[in-house]
Amino acid sequence: MAGPSSSLLSLNSASGAYRASRDMTAEKMPAIVPDRAEQPSFSDMIAKAGADTVQTIRQAEAVAQNGMRGDADTQQVVLATLELESTVKVAVSVRDKLVEAYQEIMRMPV
């Protein structure tokens, strides 16, 4: 159990940290505004996600083929298969959401 001196130290530390944080917020920090040129477009993000998905699938298939030849450990094959499964599930979910959003937009009156 902590003695009274350790409680006093933690109380002093906490109040000192509070004062320091209060002083920091009192100073006006310049707002950091991200540059629009740095941000990728939505289509770029979707294209990159698709490319990453294809790359993950190819890697998992290569590990599975190596496992069949006996060049890969069973644990590596299982991990690659699980990663492949989760990647495909996410890709299918994203595809379904994109199709659903497209259909919703098409139903909107002009």
N, CA, C and O atoms as a DFTB+ gen file, in Angstrom:
440 C
 N C O
     1  1       0.846      -1.180       0.000
     2  2       0.000       0.000       0.000
     3  2       0.884       1.233       0.000
     4  3       1.929       1.246       0.651
     5  1       0.487       2.253      -0.709
     6  2       1.269       3.474      -0.835
     7  2       1.136       4.311       0.423
     8  3       0.059       4.425       1.008
     9  1       2.249       4.889       0.820
    10  2       2.257       5.736       2.003
    11  2       1.792       7.132       1.675
    12  3       1.554       7.458       0.512
    13  1       1.660       7.974       2.716
    14  2       1.195       9.343       2.493
    15  2       2.160      10.165       1.650
    16  3       1.736      11.070       0.931
    17  1       3.457       9.861       1.732
    18  2       4.410      10.657       0.964
    19  2       4.277      10.385      -0.538
    20  3       4.444      11.297      -1.348
    21  1       3.977       9.130      -0.917
    22  2       3.814       8.836      -2.337
    23  2       2.520       9.447      -2.878
    24  3       2.468       9.862      -4.036
    25  1       1.485       9.505      -2.052
    26  2       0.236      10.153      -2.468
    27  2       0.451      11.640      -2.681
    28  3      -0.100      12.239      -3.605
    29  1       1.268      12.229      -1.804
    30  2       1.570      13.648      -1.918
    31  2       2.376      13.922      -3.171
    32  3       2.143      14.923      -3.850
    33  1       3.322      13.047      -3.489
    34  2       4.123      13.208      -4.699
    35  2       3.254      13.101      -5.948
    36  3       3.404      13.887      -6.883
    37  1       2.351      12.129      -5.961
    38  2       1.508      11.984      -7.145
    39  2       0.547      13.154      -7.283
    40  3       0.229      13.561      -8.400
    41  1       0.080      13.700      -6.166
    42  2      -0.793      14.876      -6.206
    43  2      -0.032      16.082      -6.734
    44  3      -0.553      16.844      -7.547
    45  1       1.215      16.255      -6.266
    46  2       2.034      17.363      -6.767
    47  2       2.335      17.189      -8.253
    48  3       2.309      18.159      -9.010
    49  1       2.618      15.968      -8.668
    50  2       2.896      15.703     -10.081
    51  2       1.670      16.001     -10.935
    52  3       1.779      16.600     -12.005
    53  1       0.511      15.581     -10.458
    54  2      -0.721      15.802     -11.211
    55  2      -1.038      17.286     -11.334
    56  3      -1.419      17.754     -12.407
    57  1      -0.884      18.026     -10.241
    58  2      -1.183      19.457     -10.310
    59  2      -0.164      20.176     -11.178
    60  3      -0.513      21.126     -11.880
    61  1       1.099      19.736     -11.142
    62  2       2.112      20.338     -12.002
    63  2       1.812      20.067     -13.465
    64  3       1.971      20.952     -14.306
    65  1       1.383      18.858     -13.775
    66  2       1.030      18.522     -15.151
    67  2      -0.188      19.319     -15.609
    68  3      -0.265      19.738     -16.764
    69  1      -1.143      19.526     -14.693
    70  2      -2.325      20.314     -15.039
    71  2      -1.936      21.752     -15.363
    72  3      -2.408      22.322     -16.347
    73  1      -1.070      22.340     -14.528
    74  2      -0.627      23.717     -14.778
    75  2       0.117      23.815     -16.107
    76  3      -0.080      24.765     -16.865
    77  1       0.968      22.835     -16.385
    78  2       1.724      22.855     -17.635
    79  2       0.789      22.752     -18.834
    80  3       0.979      23.448     -19.832
    81  1      -0.213      21.892     -18.743
    82  2      -1.133      21.746     -19.866
    83  2      -1.996      22.986     -20.035
    84  3      -2.321      23.366     -21.160
    85  1      -2.373      23.624     -18.922
    86  2      -3.164      24.847     -18.989
    87  2      -2.361      25.958     -19.657
    88  3      -2.899      26.738     -20.443
    89  1      -1.062      26.024     -19.338
    90  2      -0.210      27.043     -19.950
    91  2      -0.028      26.773     -21.444
    92  3       0.066      27.704     -22.243
    93  1       0.019      25.510     -21.806
    94  2       0.195      25.170     -23.217
    95  2      -1.033      25.548     -24.031
    96  3      -0.905      26.023     -25.159
    97  1      -2.223      25.342     -23.474
    98  2      -3.427      25.678     -24.218
    99  2      -3.659      27.172     -24.265
   100  3      -4.364      27.668     -25.144
   101  1      -3.061      27.904     -23.308
   102  2      -3.228      29.349     -23.314
   103  2      -2.495      29.970     -24.494
   104  3      -2.924      30.994     -25.026
   105  1      -1.391      29.353     -24.904
   106  2      -0.663      29.847     -26.066
   107  2      -1.444      29.496     -27.326
   108  3      -2.007      28.407     -27.445
   109  1      -1.465      30.409     -28.233
   110  2      -2.175      30.148     -29.486
   111  2      -1.245      29.414     -30.436
   112  3      -0.224      29.944     -30.875
   113  1      -1.623      28.190     -30.739
   114  2      -0.848      27.384     -31.673
   115  2      -1.407      27.631     -33.068
   116  3      -2.622      27.715     -33.243
   117  1      -0.527      27.748     -34.066
   118  2      -1.032      27.937     -35.423
   119  2      -1.757      26.679     -35.896
   120  3      -1.325      25.557     -35.633
   121  1      -2.835      26.888     -36.577
   122  2      -3.613      25.758     -37.091
   123  2      -2.864      25.095     -38.237
   124  3      -2.341      25.764     -39.129
   125  1      -2.826      23.795     -38.196
   126  2      -2.172      23.049     -39.268
   127  2      -3.247      22.648     -40.265
   128  3      -4.125      21.840     -39.961
   129  1      -3.167      23.211     -41.437
   130  2      -4.133      22.933     -42.481
   131  2      -3.454      22.049     -43.519
   132  3      -2.450      22.450     -44.108
   133  1      -3.989      20.850     -43.750
   134  2      -3.345      19.980     -44.735
   135  2      -3.469      20.554     -46.138
   136  3      -4.474      21.169     -46.494
   137  1      -2.441      20.340     -46.908
   138  2      -2.422      20.803     -48.285
   139  2      -3.313      19.890     -49.127
   140  3      -3.228      18.668     -49.012
   141  1      -4.144      20.459     -49.952
   142  2      -5.072      19.671     -50.767
   143  2      -4.317      18.812     -51.783
   144  3      -4.815      17.767     -52.202
   145  1      -3.123      19.245     -52.179
   146  2      -2.366      18.483     -53.167
   147  2      -1.886      17.158     -52.576
   148  3      -1.668      16.197     -53.314
   149  1      -1.720      17.096     -51.260
   150  2      -1.240      15.883     -50.606
   151  2      -2.325      14.812     -50.502
   152  3      -2.008      13.623     -50.470
   153  1      -3.569      15.201     -50.450
   154  2      -4.655      14.262     -50.215
   155  2      -5.047      13.557     -51.502
   156  3      -5.313      14.203     -52.515
   157  1      -5.082      12.214     -51.461
   158  2      -5.493      11.488     -52.660
   159  2      -7.005      11.601     -52.859
   160  3      -7.754      11.830     -51.909
   161  1      -7.428      11.441     -54.079
   162  2      -8.858      11.477     -54.358
   163  2      -9.483      10.152     -53.949
   164  3      -8.780       9.185     -53.656
   165  1     -10.797      10.117     -53.932
   166  2     -11.520       8.901     -53.553
   167  2     -11.201       7.774     -54.518
   168  3     -10.986       6.634     -54.106
   169  1     -11.170       8.098     -55.804
   170  2     -10.880       7.058     -56.797
   171  2      -9.457       6.532     -56.648
   172  3      -9.212       5.349     -56.884
   173  1      -8.512       7.396     -56.258
   174  2      -7.142       6.943     -56.014
   175  2      -7.084       5.995     -54.820
   176  3      -6.366       4.996     -54.847
   177  1      -7.843       6.312     -53.772
   178  2      -7.858       5.446     -52.590
   179  2      -8.468       4.088     -52.922
   180  3      -7.965       3.060     -52.469
   181  1      -9.542       4.070     -53.703
   182  2     -10.176       2.809     -54.088
   183  2      -9.226       1.991     -54.970
   184  3      -9.113       0.776     -54.809
   185  1      -8.549       2.666     -55.898
   186  2      -7.609       1.962     -56.775
   187  2      -6.453       1.363     -55.977
   188  3      -6.028       0.238     -56.241
   189  1      -5.945       2.119     -54.997
   190  2      -4.849       1.613     -54.166
   191  2      -5.321       0.438     -53.314
   192  3      -4.592      -0.540     -53.152
   193  1      -6.520       0.526     -52.777
   194  2      -7.060      -0.579     -51.978
   195  2      -7.233      -1.824     -52.839
   196  3      -6.948      -2.934     -52.389
   197  1      -7.693      -1.650     -54.058
   198  2      -7.835      -2.782     -54.972
   199  2      -6.492      -3.405     -55.315
   200  3      -6.359      -4.629     -55.351
   201  1      -5.500      -2.566     -55.566
   202  2      -4.160      -3.078     -55.874
   203  2      -3.563      -3.812     -54.678
   204  3      -2.929      -4.854     -54.841
   205  1      -3.764      -3.268     -53.471
   206  2      -3.280      -3.937     -52.262
   207  2      -3.967      -5.281     -52.062
   208  3      -3.341      -6.251     -51.634
   209  1      -5.246      -5.332     -52.372
   210  2      -6.003      -6.587     -52.244
   211  2      -5.464      -7.638     -53.202
   212  3      -5.254      -8.788     -52.816
   213  1      -5.242      -7.245     -54.443
   214  2      -4.719      -8.182     -55.436
   215  2      -3.332      -8.662     -55.015
   216  3      -3.017      -9.843     -55.159
   217  1      -2.506      -7.764     -54.501
   218  2      -1.159      -8.133     -54.064
   219  2      -1.226      -9.129     -52.908
   220  3      -0.462     -10.095     -52.888
   221  1      -2.119      -8.914     -51.952
   222  2      -2.276      -9.834     -50.825
   223  2      -2.734     -11.202     -51.299
   224  3      -2.251     -12.225     -50.812
   225  1      -3.658     -11.226     -52.239
   226  2      -4.153     -12.504     -52.780
   227  2      -3.027     -13.254     -53.487
   228  3      -2.880     -14.464     -53.318
   229  1      -2.245     -12.545     -54.267
   230  2      -1.134     -13.196     -54.979
   231  2      -0.097     -13.751     -54.000
   232  3       0.419     -14.852     -54.195
   233  1       0.206     -12.987     -52.949
   234  2       1.170     -13.466     -51.959
   235  2       0.651     -14.716     -51.249
   236  3       1.403     -15.668     -51.038
   237  1      -0.625     -14.715     -50.884
   238  2      -1.202     -15.867     -50.196
   239  2      -1.209     -17.097     -51.106
   240  3      -0.938     -18.209     -50.652
   241  1      -1.515     -16.899     -52.381
   242  2      -1.496     -18.018     -53.315
   243  2      -0.085     -18.569     -53.493
   244  3       0.101     -19.780     -53.608
   245  1       0.911     -17.677     -53.514
   246  2       2.299     -18.125     -53.647
   247  2       2.724     -18.942     -52.430
   248  3       3.404     -19.958     -52.572
   249  1       2.326     -18.505     -51.233
   250  2       2.655     -19.255     -50.022
   251  2       1.960     -20.608     -50.034
   252  3       2.556     -21.608     -49.634
   253  1       0.715     -20.659     -50.485
   254  2      -0.015     -21.927     -50.558
   255  2       0.652     -22.882     -51.549
   256  3       0.762     -24.077     -51.276
   257  1       1.088     -22.374     -52.674
   258  2       1.784     -23.218     -53.645
   259  2       3.108     -23.722     -53.087
   260  3       3.473     -24.880     -53.294
   261  1       3.828     -22.852     -52.377
   262  2       5.073     -23.282     -51.736
   263  2       4.797     -24.354     -50.688
   264  3       5.590     -25.281     -50.524
   265  1       3.693     -24.233     -49.987
   266  2       3.322     -25.228     -48.995
   267  2       3.029     -26.570     -49.629
   268  3       3.377     -27.611     -49.070
   269  1       2.387     -26.560     -50.799
   270  2       2.102     -27.819     -51.491
   271  2       3.376     -28.496     -51.983
   272  3       3.457     -29.722     -52.042
   273  1       4.363     -27.687     -52.333
   274  2       5.648     -28.247     -52.769
   275  2       6.517     -28.643     -51.582
   276  3       7.533     -29.318     -51.755
   277  1       6.127     -28.230     -50.385
   278  2       6.919     -28.539     -49.198
   279  2       7.966     -27.489     -48.872
   280  3       8.818     -27.708     -48.010
   281  1       7.911     -26.348     -49.553
   282  2       8.884     -25.281     -49.319
   283  2       8.463     -24.329     -48.208
   284  3       9.282     -23.537     -47.741
   285  1       7.214     -24.384     -47.775
   286  2       6.703     -23.475     -46.741
   287  2       6.192     -24.290     -45.559
   288  3       5.695     -25.405     -45.713
   289  1       6.326     -23.710     -44.402
   290  2       5.863     -24.321     -43.164
   291  2       4.328     -24.328     -43.141
   292  3       3.690     -23.477     -43.760
   293  1       3.755     -25.280     -42.436
   294  2       2.296     -25.379     -42.333
   295  2       1.710     -24.129     -41.685
   296  3       0.649     -23.652     -42.088
   297  1       2.402     -23.606     -40.686
   298  2       1.926     -22.400     -40.004
   299  2       1.881     -21.211     -40.971
   300  3       0.946     -20.411     -40.924
   301  1       2.878     -21.092     -41.841
   302  2       2.890     -20.006     -42.814
   303  2       1.704     -20.131     -43.783
   304  3       1.073     -19.137     -44.144
   305  1       1.420     -21.361     -44.189
   306  2       0.303     -21.587     -45.109
   307  2      -1.021     -21.223     -44.436
   308  3      -1.880     -20.584     -45.043
   309  1      -1.178     -21.638     -43.168
   310  2      -2.413     -21.331     -42.443
   311  2      -2.570     -19.825     -42.268
   312  3      -3.656     -19.287     -42.480
   313  1      -1.496     -19.142     -41.884
   314  2      -1.568     -17.684     -41.709
   315  2      -1.892     -16.983     -43.019
   316  3      -2.696     -16.050     -43.043
   317  1      -1.272     -17.425     -44.109
   318  2      -1.552     -16.824     -45.412
   319  2      -2.995     -17.068     -45.830
   320  3      -3.643     -16.189     -46.399
   321  1      -3.496     -18.271     -45.544
   322  2      -4.882     -18.588     -45.882
   323  2      -5.864     -17.741     -45.084
   324  3      -6.862     -17.265     -45.627
   325  1      -5.582     -17.550     -43.792
   326  2      -6.450     -16.711     -42.960
   327  2      -6.413     -15.254     -43.418
   328  3      -7.440     -14.576     -43.434
   329  1      -5.226     -14.779     -43.789
   330  2      -5.114     -13.410     -44.293
   331  2      -5.868     -13.263     -45.608
   332  3      -6.529     -12.253     -45.851
   333  1      -5.758     -14.285     -46.451
   334  2      -6.483     -14.275     -47.720
   335  2      -7.989     -14.233     -47.482
   336  3      -8.710     -13.476     -48.131
   337  1      -8.453     -15.055     -46.544
   338  2      -9.881     -15.101     -46.244
   339  2     -10.402     -13.759     -45.747
   340  3     -11.449     -13.289     -46.191
   341  1      -9.666     -13.143     -44.821
   342  2     -10.124     -11.847     -44.293
   343  2     -10.051     -10.765     -45.362
   344  3     -10.911      -9.885     -45.405
   345  1      -9.044     -10.816     -46.223
   346  2      -8.930      -9.831     -47.300
   347  2     -10.099      -9.951     -48.273
   348  3     -10.663      -8.944     -48.701
   349  1     -10.457     -11.177     -48.619
   350  2     -11.575     -11.381     -49.540
   351  2     -12.886     -10.926     -48.902
   352  3     -13.723     -10.324     -49.574
   353  1     -13.073     -11.209     -47.609
   354  2     -14.298     -10.764     -46.933
   355  2     -14.413      -9.244     -46.931
   356  3     -15.486      -8.696     -47.182
   357  1     -13.304      -8.567     -46.648
   358  2     -13.326      -7.100     -46.639
   359  2     -13.577      -6.568     -48.043
   360  3     -14.346      -5.623     -48.221
   361  1     -12.938      -7.165     -49.036
   362  2     -13.123      -6.708     -50.418
   363  2     -14.574      -6.880     -50.863
   364  3     -15.131      -6.003     -51.521
   365  1     -15.176      -7.995     -50.509
   366  2     -16.576      -8.233     -50.872
   367  2     -17.484      -7.235     -50.146
   368  3     -18.433      -6.720     -50.737
   369  1     -17.198      -6.961     -48.877
   370  2     -18.003      -5.985     -48.128
   371  2     -17.902      -4.595     -48.732
   372  3     -18.909      -3.900     -48.872
   373  1     -16.694      -4.186     -49.091
   374  2     -16.507      -2.867     -49.695
   375  2     -17.216      -2.811     -51.042
   376  3     -17.867      -1.817     -51.363
   377  1     -17.091      -3.875     -51.829
   378  2     -17.775      -3.919     -53.123
   379  2     -19.282      -3.788     -52.939
   380  3     -19.936      -3.029     -53.655
   381  1     -19.834      -4.532     -51.976
   382  2     -21.273      -4.468     -51.728
   383  2     -21.708      -3.068     -51.323
   384  3     -22.746      -2.581     -51.773
   385  1     -20.916      -2.419     -50.474
   386  2     -21.256      -1.046     -50.054
   387  2     -21.174      -0.074     -51.220
   388  3     -22.014       0.818     -51.342
   389  1     -20.171      -0.234     -52.080
   390  2     -20.060       0.644     -53.239
   391  2     -21.235       0.456     -54.195
   392  3     -21.780       1.430     -54.715
   393  1     -21.620      -0.789     -54.423
   394  2     -22.768      -1.060     -55.299
   395  2     -24.043      -0.502     -54.681
   396  3     -24.873       0.078     -55.380
   397  1     -24.198      -0.677     -53.372
   398  2     -25.375      -0.151     -52.681
   399  2     -25.434       1.376     -52.775
   400  3     -26.501       1.949     -52.994
   401  1     -24.279       2.028     -52.608
   402  2     -24.242       3.489     -52.706
   403  2     -24.567       3.947     -54.128
   404  3     -25.291       4.924     -54.321
   405  1     -24.028       3.237     -55.120
   406  2     -24.322       3.574     -56.515
   407  2     -25.814       3.437     -56.804
   408  3     -26.408       4.299     -57.452
   409  1     -26.418       2.350     -56.321
   410  2     -27.850       2.144     -56.557
   411  2     -28.673       3.222     -55.863
   412  3     -29.682       3.676     -56.402
   413  1     -28.254       3.630     -54.687
   414  2     -28.952       4.698     -53.968
   415  2     -28.868       6.009     -54.726
   416  3     -29.850       6.747     -54.799
   417  1     -27.725       6.304     -55.281
   418  2     -27.559       7.528     -56.076
   419  2     -28.428       7.473     -57.324
   420  3     -29.023       8.479     -57.709
   421  1     -28.504       6.322     -57.951
   422  2     -29.318       6.180     -59.158
   423  2     -30.805       6.321     -58.868
   424  3     -31.568       6.710     -59.753
   425  1     -31.228       6.014     -57.655
   426  2     -32.652       6.156     -57.287
   427  2     -33.027       7.591     -56.922
   428  3     -34.211       7.901     -56.795
   429  1     -32.042       8.467     -56.753
   430  2     -32.340       9.842     -56.361
   431  2     -33.015      10.587     -57.506
   432  3     -32.622      10.451     -58.665
   433  1     -34.026      11.368     -57.174
   434  2     -34.662      12.157     -58.227
   435  2     -33.758      13.327     -58.629
   436  3     -33.048      13.899     -57.802
   437  1     -33.805      13.658     -59.896
   438  2     -32.947      14.738     -60.399
   439  2     -33.646      16.032     -60.382
   440  3     -33.071      17.049     -60.771
